[in-house]
């Protein structure tokens, strides 16, 4: 799912922002997105499966939720031009091509101040039901 979101973001035009194909790893100073402001980073997917119905013949159902986080950091003193439209475009990744097989496609956007920086985190969740 990371590659699906990354492909969508790389196809967009963001004024003043870039999309990195690197992971937002951490060094001794902090996450990569702290060093490269105005760069969008897509993290690897997390997958969780929860049993919904179990039958004696092992034909139950499982809900699978894939979570992908996207990070963006910028100066908090003044929002960059186009910040609000960028947020809306990134949120659009939840319905991009390649997500059709999921019954639920949601995104939660949170913002947190870290010193004089604003960290915007997008948490995409894709849910589908699988049969055993």
C-alpha positions in Angstrom: 0.0 0.0 0.0 3.0 2.3 0.6 3.8 2.1 -3.1 0.2 3.0 -4.1 0.2 6.1 -2.0 3.7 7.1 -3.0 2.8 6.7 -6.7 -0.3 8.9 -6.2 1.7 11.6 -4.4 4.5 11.6 -7.0 2.0 12.2 -9.8 0.7 15.4 -8.1 2.1 18.9 -8.5 2.9 20.6 -5.2 4.2 24.2 -5.3 7.1 24.5 -2.9 6.9 20.9 -1.6 8.6 17.7 -2.8 7.8 14.0 -2.4 10.6 11.7 -1.2 10.7 8.0 -2.0 13.0 7.5 1.1 11.6 6.2 4.3 11.3 8.6 7.3 14.0 6.8 9.3 15.6 8.3 12.4 19.2 9.2 13.1 20.7 10.5 16.4 19.1 13.9 15.8 15.6 12.8 14.9 13.4 11.6 12.0 14.4 12.5 8.4 11.5 14.8 7.9 12.9 17.1 10.6 16.0 17.6 8.5 14.2 18.1 5.2 11.3 20.5 5.7 8.6 20.7 3.1 9.3 17.2 2.0 6.6 14.5 2.1 7.6 11.1 3.4 5.6 7.9 3.2 6.3 5.2 5.8 6.0 1.4 5.3 2.6 -0.2 5.8 1.4 -1.9 9.0 -1.0 -4.7 8.7 -3.4 -6.0 11.4 -5.8 -8.9 11.1 -8.7 -9.5 13.5 -10.8 -12.6 13.4 -14.5 -11.9 12.9 -16.2 -15.3 12.4 -14.6 -18.6 13.1 -16.3 -21.8 11.9 -15.5 -25.5 12.7 -14.4 -26.1 9.1 -11.9 -23.2 9.3 -13.9 -21.1 6.8 -14.1 -17.9 9.0 -13.7 -14.3 8.1 -10.9 -11.9 9.0 -10.9 -8.1 9.0 -7.6 -6.8 7.6 -6.6 -3.2 8.3 -3.5 -1.7 6.5 -2.2 1.5 8.0 0.2 3.9 6.2 1.6 7.1 7.7 2.6 10.1 5.7 4.7 12.9 7.3 5.3 16.5 6.4 7.2 19.1 8.5 7.4 22.8 7.9 8.1 26.1 9.7 5.3 26.8 12.2 5.8 30.6 12.3 4.2 31.0 8.9 2.3 28.3 6.9 3.7 27.9 3.4 1.7 29.1 0.5 -0.6 26.3 -0.6 -0.4 24.3 2.6 -4.2 23.9 2.9 -4.6 22.7 -0.7 -1.6 20.3 -0.2 -3.4 18.8 2.7 -6.5 18.2 0.6 -4.5 16.7 -2.2 -2.7 14.3 0.1 -6.0 13.3 1.7 -7.1 12.3 -1.8 -4.7 9.4 -1.8 -7.3 7.3 0.2 -9.3 6.8 -3.0 -6.5 6.5 -5.6 -6.3 3.7 -8.1 -5.3 0.5 -6.3 -7.5 1.0 -3.2 -10.8 -0.2 -4.8 -10.8 -3.6 -3.1 -11.1 -2.0 0.4 -14.5 -1.5 2.0 -13.3 1.3 4.2 -10.7 3.9 3.2 -10.1 6.6 5.8 -7.5 9.2 6.6 -6.9 11.1 9.8 -4.9 14.3 9.7 -3.1 15.5 12.9 -0.9 18.4 13.5 1.7 18.8 16.3 4.1 21.6 17.1 7.7 20.5 17.7 9.6 23.6 18.7 9.2 26.1 15.9 8.1 23.4 13.4 4.6 22.1 12.5 4.4 18.3 11.9 1.5 17.2 9.8 0.8 13.4 10.0 -1.7 11.6 7.7 -2.8 8.2 8.9 -4.4 6.2 6.1 -6.4 3.1 7.0 -7.6 0.6 4.5 -10.0 -2.2 5.7 -11.2 -5.3 3.9 -12.7 -8.6 4.9 -10.9 -11.8 3.9 -12.1 -15.4 4.0 -9.9 -18.2 5.4 
